[in-house]
Amino acid sequence: MINLYCPECGSRVDRDESTMLEDVGWLIEYDIEIARLYLNLKGMDKPVTPEFIFDEGYCSWYGMSPKDLEENAQVHQELKAL
């Protein structure tokens, strides 16, 4: 990963779909050439795209996304009222 842009900052970035992916409002920019190099060294011959890197778990949110904390706090407030 080269850069991670929050939802506010991501709206001001020139997007490049060949290196970037948006998830829950956050913009992730990958170094596709480096990813391709390492995946080729591991014997991968699939096309290396931001979606592939993210969906296969090579570089994605591990356990929680940034929005999860906000959503969990809201759920706790709603349950507290019960």
N, CA, C and O atoms as CSV, one atom per row, in Angstrom:
chain,resi,resn,atom,element,x,y,z
A,1,MET,N,N,0.847,-1.162,0.000
A,1,MET,CA,C,0.000,0.000,0.000
A,1,MET,C,C,0.900,1.233,0.000
A,1,MET,O,O,1.903,1.295,0.710
A,2,ILE,N,N,0.514,2.203,-0.810
A,2,ILE,CA,C,1.245,3.467,-0.874
A,2,ILE,C,C,0.562,4.504,0.001
A,2,ILE,O,O,1.212,5.177,0.801
A,3,ASN,N,N,-0.759,4.633,-0.154
A,3,ASN,CA,C,-1.511,5.651,0.580
A,3,ASN,C,C,-2.861,5.116,1.011
A,3,ASN,O,O,-3.432,4.220,0.389
A,4,LEU,N,N,-3.355,5.696,2.102
A,4,LEU,CA,C,-4.705,5.431,2.588
A,4,LEU,C,C,-5.344,6.784,2.833
A,4,LEU,O,O,-4.855,7.573,3.642
A,5,TYR,N,N,-6.441,7.053,2.131
A,5,TYR,CA,C,-7.116,8.339,2.227
A,5,TYR,C,C,-8.456,8.173,2.934
A,5,TYR,O,O,-9.244,7.295,2.583
A,6,CYS,N,N,-8.710,9.016,3.927
A,6,CYS,CA,C,-9.997,8.996,4.625
A,6,CYS,C,C,-11.079,9.485,3.661
A,6,CYS,O,O,-10.758,10.038,2.608
A,7,PRO,N,N,-12.349,9.291,4.003
A,7,PRO,CA,C,-13.416,9.721,3.094
A,7,PRO,C,C,-13.336,11.208,2.721
A,7,PRO,O,O,-13.620,11.575,1.581
A,8,GLU,N,N,-12.958,12.046,3.659
A,8,GLU,CA,C,-12.862,13.482,3.369
A,8,GLU,C,C,-11.713,13.780,2.406
A,8,GLU,O,O,-11.893,14.510,1.431
A,9,CYS,N,N,-10.548,13.224,2.674
A,9,CYS,CA,C,-9.363,13.481,1.830
A,9,CYS,C,C,-9.468,12.785,0.479
A,9,CYS,O,O,-9.005,13.311,-0.533
A,10,GLY,N,N,-10.070,11.614,0.464
A,10,GLY,CA,C,-10.176,10.842,-0.768
A,10,GLY,C,C,-10.939,11.557,-1.862
A,10,GLY,O,O,-10.718,11.308,-3.048
A,11,SER,N,N,-11.841,12.450,-1.466
A,11,SER,CA,C,-12.618,13.184,-2.465
A,11,SER,C,C,-11.768,14.213,-3.203
A,11,SER,O,O,-12.187,14.732,-4.238
A,12,ARG,N,N,-10.577,14.512,-2.682
A,12,ARG,CA,C,-9.696,15.507,-3.313
A,12,ARG,C,C,-8.542,14.866,-4.085
A,12,ARG,O,O,-7.634,15.561,-4.539
A,13,VAL,N,N,-8.580,13.561,-4.231
A,13,VAL,CA,C,-7.483,12.828,-4.871
A,13,VAL,C,C,-7.871,12.465,-6.302
A,13,VAL,O,O,-9.005,12.064,-6.565
A,14,ASP,N,N,-6.919,12.611,-7.222
A,14,ASP,CA,C,-7.136,12.122,-8.586
A,14,ASP,C,C,-7.105,10.600,-8.541
A,14,ASP,O,O,-6.081,10.002,-8.208
A,15,ARG,N,N,-8.216,9.986,-8.873
A,15,ARG,CA,C,-8.322,8.532,-8.746
A,15,ARG,C,C,-7.780,7.814,-9.969
A,15,ARG,O,O,-7.955,8.244,-11.109
A,16,ASP,N,N,-7.121,6.712,-9.686
A,16,ASP,CA,C,-6.577,5.845,-10.732
A,16,ASP,C,C,-7.052,4.431,-10.422
A,16,ASP,O,O,-6.528,3.775,-9.521
A,17,GLU,N,N,-8.046,3.965,-11.171
A,17,GLU,CA,C,-8.633,2.653,-10.895
A,17,GLU,C,C,-7.648,1.506,-11.078
A,17,GLU,O,O,-7.899,0.400,-10.601
A,18,SER,N,N,-6.534,1.751,-11.759
A,18,SER,CA,C,-5.553,0.683,-11.941
A,18,SER,C,C,-4.708,0.468,-10.686
A,18,SER,O,O,-4.047,-0.563,-10.555
A,19,THR,N,N,-4.724,1.438,-9.755
A,19,THR,CA,C,-3.933,1.309,-8.524
A,19,THR,C,C,-4.745,1.550,-7.259
A,19,THR,O,O,-4.236,1.346,-6.157
A,20,MET,N,N,-6.001,1.981,-7.395
A,20,MET,CA,C,-6.790,2.374,-6.221
A,20,MET,C,C,-8.100,1.611,-6.119
A,20,MET,O,O,-8.673,1.161,-7.111
A,21,LEU,N,N,-8.549,1.484,-4.873
A,21,LEU,CA,C,-9.810,0.818,-4.576
A,21,LEU,C,C,-10.484,1.587,-3.446
A,21,LEU,O,O,-9.815,2.027,-2.511
A,22,GLU,N,N,-11.797,1.752,-3.523
A,22,GLU,CA,C,-12.541,2.412,-2.452
A,22,GLU,C,C,-13.313,1.366,-1.661
A,22,GLU,O,O,-13.957,0.486,-2.233
A,23,ASP,N,N,-13.241,1.472,-0.343
A,23,ASP,CA,C,-13.982,0.567,0.531
A,23,ASP,C,C,-14.482,1.361,1.725
A,23,ASP,O,O,-13.704,2.059,2.375
A,24,VAL,N,N,-15.755,1.263,2.017
A,24,VAL,CA,C,-16.454,1.996,3.081
A,24,VAL,C,C,-16.032,3.464,3.118
A,24,VAL,O,O,-15.842,4.040,4.190
A,25,GLY,N,N,-15.887,4.063,1.927
A,25,GLY,CA,C,-15.554,5.476,1.832
A,25,GLY,C,C,-14.068,5.788,1.856
A,25,GLY,O,O,-13.665,6.897,1.507
A,26,TRP,N,N,-13.260,4.841,2.258
A,26,TRP,CA,C,-11.810,5.035,2.325
A,26,TRP,C,C,-11.198,4.638,0.991
A,26,TRP,O,O,-11.652,3.688,0.354
A,27,LEU,N,N,-10.175,5.359,0.569
A,27,LEU,CA,C,-9.507,5.105,-0.696
A,27,LEU,C,C,-8.125,4.520,-0.407
A,27,LEU,O,O,-7.306,5.136,0.275
A,28,ILE,N,N,-7.885,3.331,-0.933
A,28,ILE,CA,C,-6.621,2.633,-0.722
A,28,ILE,C,C,-5.853,2.647,-2.040
A,28,ILE,O,O,-6.375,2.255,-3.084
A,29,GLU,N,N,-4.605,3.105,-1.974
A,29,GLU,CA,C,-3.748,3.118,-3.156
A,29,GLU,C,C,-2.644,2.078,-2.984
A,29,GLU,O,O,-1.886,2.112,-2.015
A,30,TYR,N,N,-2.569,1.166,-3.928
A,30,TYR,CA,C,-1.590,0.084,-3.880
A,30,TYR,C,C,-0.422,0.349,-4.829
A,30,TYR,O,O,-0.574,1.030,-5.843
A,31,ASP,N,N,0.734,-0.193,-4.489
A,31,ASP,CA,C,1.883,-0.208,-5.388
A,31,ASP,C,C,1.767,-1.502,-6.191
A,31,ASP,O,O,2.279,-2.547,-5.790
A,32,ILE,N,N,1.093,-1.412,-7.312
A,32,ILE,CA,C,0.775,-2.589,-8.119
A,32,ILE,C,C,2.043,-3.276,-8.630
A,32,ILE,O,O,2.098,-4.505,-8.677
A,33,GLU,N,N,3.043,-2.514,-9.004
A,33,GLU,CA,C,4.278,-3.119,-9.521
A,33,GLU,C,C,4.962,-3.966,-8.454
A,33,GLU,O,O,5.422,-5.070,-8.748
A,34,ILE,N,N,5.036,-3.473,-7.229
A,34,ILE,CA,C,5.652,-4.240,-6.138
A,34,ILE,C,C,4.798,-5.465,-5.814
A,34,ILE,O,O,5.327,-6.556,-5.602
A,35,ALA,N,N,3.477,-5.281,-5.778
A,35,ALA,CA,C,2.580,-6.411,-5.510
A,35,ALA,C,C,2.751,-7.481,-6.583
A,35,ALA,O,O,2.824,-8.672,-6.280
A,36,ARG,N,N,2.814,-7.049,-7.827
A,36,ARG,CA,C,2.987,-7.996,-8.939
A,36,ARG,C,C,4.314,-8.748,-8.800
A,36,ARG,O,O,4.368,-9.958,-9.021
A,37,LEU,N,N,5.378,-8.038,-8.436
A,37,LEU,CA,C,6.686,-8.660,-8.258
A,37,LEU,C,C,6.626,-9.747,-7.188
A,37,LEU,O,O,7.060,-10.874,-7.425
A,38,TYR,N,N,6.087,-9.415,-6.008
A,38,TYR,CA,C,6.038,-10.392,-4.921
A,38,TYR,C,C,5.105,-11.560,-5.228
A,38,TYR,O,O,5.419,-12.705,-4.902
A,39,LEU,N,N,3.974,-11.283,-5.845
A,39,LEU,CA,C,3.055,-12.370,-6.181
A,39,LEU,C,C,3.647,-13.276,-7.260
A,39,LEU,O,O,3.445,-14.490,-7.229
A,40,ASN,N,N,4.370,-12.699,-8.201
A,40,ASN,CA,C,5.047,-13.521,-9.217
A,40,ASN,C,C,6.115,-14.396,-8.581
A,40,ASN,O,O,6.289,-15.547,-8.983
A,41,LEU,N,N,6.835,-13.866,-7.587
A,41,LEU,CA,C,7.840,-14.663,-6.881
A,41,LEU,C,C,7.209,-15.852,-6.158
A,41,LEU,O,O,7.855,-16.882,-5.961
A,42,LYS,N,N,5.935,-15.702,-5.762
A,42,LYS,CA,C,5.217,-16.785,-5.096
A,42,LYS,C,C,4.518,-17.708,-6.094
A,42,LYS,O,O,3.792,-18.620,-5.699
A,43,GLY,N,N,4.738,-17.467,-7.388
A,43,GLY,CA,C,4.166,-18.339,-8.405
A,43,GLY,C,C,2.771,-17.959,-8.856
A,43,GLY,O,O,2.130,-18.734,-9.566
A,44,MET,N,N,2.281,-16.799,-8.471
A,44,MET,CA,C,0.952,-16.349,-8.896
A,44,MET,C,C,1.037,-15.820,-10.316
A,44,MET,O,O,1.911,-15.016,-10.639
A,45,ASP,N,N,0.127,-16.275,-11.159
A,45,ASP,CA,C,0.107,-15.760,-12.519
A,45,ASP,C,C,-1.224,-15.098,-12.854
A,45,ASP,O,O,-1.535,-14.877,-14.025
A,46,LYS,N,N,-2.013,-14.780,-11.824
A,46,LYS,CA,C,-3.287,-14.089,-12.028
A,46,LYS,C,C,-3.036,-12.595,-12.219
A,46,LYS,O,O,-2.019,-12.071,-11.763
A,47,PRO,N,N,-3.965,-11.908,-12.894
A,47,PRO,CA,C,-3.822,-10.454,-13.029
A,47,PRO,C,C,-3.847,-9.794,-11.640
A,47,PRO,O,O,-4.712,-10.095,-10.818
A,48,VAL,N,N,-2.905,-8.906,-11.397
A,48,VAL,CA,C,-2.821,-8.227,-10.104
A,48,VAL,C,C,-3.528,-6.883,-10.228
A,48,VAL,O,O,-3.059,-5.976,-10.915
A,49,THR,N,N,-4.655,-6.778,-9.555
A,49,THR,CA,C,-5.457,-5.557,-9.544
A,49,THR,C,C,-5.701,-5.154,-8.096
A,49,THR,O,O,-5.509,-5.968,-7.194
A,50,PRO,N,N,-6.121,-3.910,-7.855
A,50,PRO,CA,C,-6.463,-3.528,-6.484
A,50,PRO,C,C,-7.538,-4.448,-5.885
A,50,PRO,O,O,-7.475,-4.796,-4.706
A,51,GLU,N,N,-8.514,-4.833,-6.698
A,51,GLU,CA,C,-9.582,-5.714,-6.214
A,51,GLU,C,C,-9.032,-7.078,-5.806
A,51,GLU,O,O,-9.431,-7.632,-4.781
A,52,PHE,N,N,-8.125,-7.612,-6.603
A,52,PHE,CA,C,-7.516,-8.906,-6.286
A,52,PHE,C,C,-6.739,-8.820,-4.976
A,52,PHE,O,O,-6.893,-9.679,-4.108
A,53,ILE,N,N,-5.910,-7.796,-4.827
A,53,ILE,CA,C,-5.110,-7.626,-3.609
A,53,ILE,C,C,-6.016,-7.529,-2.386
A,53,ILE,O,O,-5.751,-8.160,-1.363
A,54,PHE,N,N,-7.076,-6.746,-2.487
A,54,PHE,CA,C,-7.992,-6.536,-1.365
A,54,PHE,C,C,-8.824,-7.786,-1.087
A,54,PHE,O,O,-8.866,-8.265,0.046
A,55,ASP,N,N,-9.480,-8.310,-2.107
A,55,ASP,CA,C,-10.396,-9.444,-1.922
A,55,ASP,C,C,-9.695,-10.717,-1.462
A,55,ASP,O,O,-10.279,-11.520,-0.734
A,56,GLU,N,N,-8.460,-10.903,-1.879
A,56,GLU,CA,C,-7.715,-12.093,-1.469
A,56,GLU,C,C,-7.024,-11.913,-0.120
A,56,GLU,O,O,-6.365,-12.830,0.371
A,57,GLY,N,N,-7.175,-10.731,0.480
A,57,GLY,CA,C,-6.647,-10.496,1.825
A,57,GLY,C,C,-5.162,-10.183,1.898
A,57,GLY,O,O,-4.571,-10.233,2.976
A,58,TYR,N,N,-4.550,-9.859,0.759
A,58,TYR,CA,C,-3.126,-9.525,0.791
A,58,TYR,C,C,-2.881,-8.179,1.464
A,58,TYR,O,O,-1.854,-7.982,2.113
A,59,CYS,N,N,-3.814,-7.264,1.310
A,59,CYS,CA,C,-3.710,-5.955,1.961
A,59,CYS,C,C,-5.116,-5.378,2.044
A,59,CYS,O,O,-5.589,-4.730,1.110
A,60,SER,N,N,-5.777,-5.620,3.170
A,60,SER,CA,C,-7.151,-5.177,3.365
A,60,SER,C,C,-7.353,-4.906,4.848
A,60,SER,O,O,-6.410,-4.993,5.635
A,61,TRP,N,N,-8.579,-4.580,5.228
A,61,TRP,CA,C,-8.882,-4.379,6.646
A,61,TRP,C,C,-8.792,-5.737,7.316
A,61,TRP,O,O,-9.376,-6.708,6.835
A,62,TYR,N,N,-8.082,-5.810,8.395
A,62,TYR,CA,C,-7.949,-7.078,9.105
A,62,TYR,C,C,-8.786,-7.016,10.370
A,62,TYR,O,O,-8.372,-6.408,11.357
A,63,GLY,N,N,-9.941,-7.628,10.353
A,63,GLY,CA,C,-10.801,-7.668,11.529
A,63,GLY,C,C,-11.833,-6.563,11.567
A,63,GLY,O,O,-13.020,-6.825,11.763
A,64,MET,N,N,-11.394,-5.335,11.383
A,64,MET,CA,C,-12.324,-4.210,11.459
A,64,MET,C,C,-11.955,-3.168,10.417
A,64,MET,O,O,-10.779,-2.916,10.155
A,65,SER,N,N,-12.973,-2.572,9.833
A,65,SER,CA,C,-12.736,-1.448,8.935
A,65,SER,C,C,-12.877,-0.166,9.756
A,65,SER,O,O,-13.420,-0.209,10.860
A,66,PRO,N,N,-12.406,0.960,9.252
A,66,PRO,CA,C,-12.520,2.204,10.016
A,66,PRO,C,C,-13.949,2.545,10.411
A,66,PRO,O,O,-14.179,3.130,11.470
A,67,LYS,N,N,-14.899,2.188,9.576
A,67,LYS,CA,C,-16.297,2.517,9.863
A,67,LYS,C,C,-16.889,1.613,10.952
A,67,LYS,O,O,-17.890,1.972,11.570
A,68,ASP,N,N,-16.287,0.455,11.190
A,68,ASP,CA,C,-16.809,-0.480,12.184
A,68,ASP,C,C,-16.865,0.124,13.583
A,68,ASP,O,O,-17.828,-0.113,14.312
A,69,LEU,N,N,-15.863,0.894,13.972
A,69,LEU,CA,C,-15.856,1.501,15.304
A,69,LEU,C,C,-17.050,2.430,15.481
A,69,LEU,O,O,-17.722,2.410,16.512
A,70,GLU,N,N,-17.299,3.237,14.468
A,70,GLU,CA,C,-18.428,4.164,14.496
A,70,GLU,C,C,-19.760,3.406,14.577
A,70,GLU,O,O,-20.631,3.754,15.374
A,71,GLU,N,N,-19.905,2.381,13.754
A,71,GLU,CA,C,-21.142,1.604,13.747
A,71,GLU,C,C,-21.330,0.846,15.056
A,71,GLU,O,O,-22.452,0.760,15.557
A,72,ASN,N,N,-20.259,0.296,15.619
A,72,ASN,CA,C,-20.360,-0.418,16.893
A,72,ASN,C,C,-20.782,0.512,18.017
A,72,ASN,O,O,-21.581,0.123,18.869
A,73,ALA,N,N,-20.262,1.729,18.036
A,73,ALA,CA,C,-20.646,2.702,19.065
A,73,ALA,C,C,-22.131,3.016,18.964
A,73,ALA,O,O,-22.811,3.138,19.983
A,74,GLN,N,N,-22.638,3.148,17.744
A,74,GLN,CA,C,-24.058,3.431,17.541
A,74,GLN,C,C,-24.913,2.260,18.026
A,74,GLN,O,O,-25.931,2.475,18.684
A,75,VAL,N,N,-24.520,1.043,17.716
A,75,VAL,CA,C,-25.262,-0.141,18.156
A,75,VAL,C,C,-25.285,-0.217,19.679
A,75,VAL,O,O,-26.321,-0.525,20.268
A,76,HIS,N,N,-24.155,0.060,20.320
A,76,HIS,CA,C,-24.097,0.025,21.782
A,76,HIS,C,C,-25.034,1.058,22.400
A,76,HIS,O,O,-25.669,0.789,23.420
A,77,GLN,N,N,-25.125,2.231,21.791
A,77,GLN,CA,C,-26.034,3.259,22.296
A,77,GLN,C,C,-27.488,2.815,22.154
A,77,GLN,O,O,-28.303,3.046,23.048
A,78,GLU,N,N,-27.807,2.185,21.040
A,78,GLU,CA,C,-29.173,1.701,20.828
A,78,GLU,C,C,-29.513,0.583,21.808
A,78,GLU,O,O,-30.623,0.545,22.338
A,79,LEU,N,N,-28.581,-0.318,22.051
A,79,LEU,CA,C,-28.825,-1.420,22.985
A,79,LEU,C,C,-28.901,-0.928,24.428
A,79,LEU,O,O,-29.633,-1.489,25.243
A,80,LYS,N,N,-28.160,0.095,24.731
A,80,LYS,CA,C,-28.152,0.662,26.079
A,80,LYS,C,C,-29.555,1.144,26.471
A,80,LYS,O,O,-29.964,1.025,27.626
A,81,ALA,N,N,-30.271,1.682,25.504
A,81,ALA,CA,C,-31.619,2.191,25.761
A,81,ALA,C,C,-32.608,1.075,26.080
A,81,ALA,O,O,-33.645,1.326,26.695
A,82,LEU,N,N,-32.306,-0.128,25.678
A,82,LEU,CA,C,-33.214,-1.251,25.936
A,82,LEU,C,C,-33.075,-1.677,27.371
A,82,LEU,O,O,-33.750,-2.610,27.806
